[in-house]
Amino acid sequence: VRTALRDAVAALHKAKVPEAQASAEWLLVHALGESDRNSVTRAIATKRDLDASEQAQFSAFIERRLTREPVQYIVGTWAFHDVELELEPPTLIPRPETEELVDLVLDWWGSSTAHFADVGCGSGCLGLALLNKLPEGSSCTAIDISQEAVSLSKRNAKKLGLSSVYDASRQSADQLEGAFDFIVSNPPYIPSQDLRGLDAEVVDFEDPRALDGGADGLVVARQLLARAPLVLRGDRKGVWLELDETGPALLKPSFACESFVDLAGKERFARVDFS
Ligand SMILES: C[S@@+](CC[C@H](N)C(=O)[O-])C[C@H]1O[C@@H](n2cnc3c(N)ncnc32)[C@H](O)[C@@H]1O
């Protein structure tokens, strides 16, 4: 195990793959059929040998990482908030900031039953993490322009035993009139001119539809906000958004919008109220 890890880290370093050590360790955990990182430390301490199939699996993983494929796609699963999600390219890999949005929404909504929409659901991370914490009887309607994303969200919902997830991607706003207590969305929000500066991991493997937010990064967010008043109901009518750090300030002149900072102190979240 020690030799395999050392050789893999050296090969990744040589190819200038980012986070060589962390990538190799995580891929080794999965090649060993384990789920926590301490398993590699234990295997090294006990001078464990890789058997032939573990060695073949690990080599195949490293070959993929050498092409800059993200570790999350290679292992096919990722932990998000309190749920374990399946992942598949090109659906966006959930980012840690989005876990912060889950907590903001839960703090705001409280512990009552909710019927909400997750617009731009991707892997389903936001909606499923919320549904996992909300009381029984709650439901999430997942919407995405990517059919792969909707299928992955449904698969993740089934695996997690969260049956109240519905696909409304082909329904119009009219058909969803008054259907939701609130909406959550992590829309594509990167201004088009900034896309070229992204890492190869992102550009080569993740769906451009998940990234490109148009000229100011707010094109999809504004489309959503235009339809929101029709589909919201109840007395709070909030739309929670994850945005680029320039986003909340751009929305404030046109909407009743409160912004929130992420753990790095950046203004990355907004709640637009239509009540
Ligand atoms: C930034 S990703 C977020 C995915 C997931 N919610 C997450 O947090 O990881 C944006 C998602 O919005 C979807 N999307 C882009 N434009 C859309 C539109 N006009 N209507 C619905 N979904 C859209 C993309 O396919 C992508 O899955």
The ligand as an ORCA input file, in Angstrom:
! r2SCAN-3c Opt
* xyz 0 1
  C     -24.509     25.220    -10.706
  S     -25.385     23.795    -11.237
  C     -26.099     23.314     -9.680
  C     -26.404     21.862     -9.554
  C     -26.800     21.441     -8.141
  N     -28.001     22.123     -7.708
  C     -25.665     21.742     -7.181
  O     -25.820     22.635     -6.327
  O     -24.634     21.074     -7.268
  C     -26.713     24.510    -12.151
  C     -27.737     23.537    -12.700
  O     -28.750     24.314    -13.368
  C     -29.135     23.656    -14.556
  N     -29.702     24.681    -15.444
  C     -29.054     25.554    -16.257
  N     -29.932     26.358    -16.876
  C     -31.173     25.990    -16.458
  C     -32.489     26.443    -16.757
  N     -32.714     27.442    -17.592
  N     -33.522     25.819    -16.165
  C     -33.309     24.791    -15.292
  N     -32.077     24.322    -14.980
  C     -31.023     24.917    -15.541
  C     -27.871     22.988    -15.055
  O     -28.154     21.927    -15.919
  C     -27.219     22.546    -13.732
  O     -27.601     21.241    -13.373
*
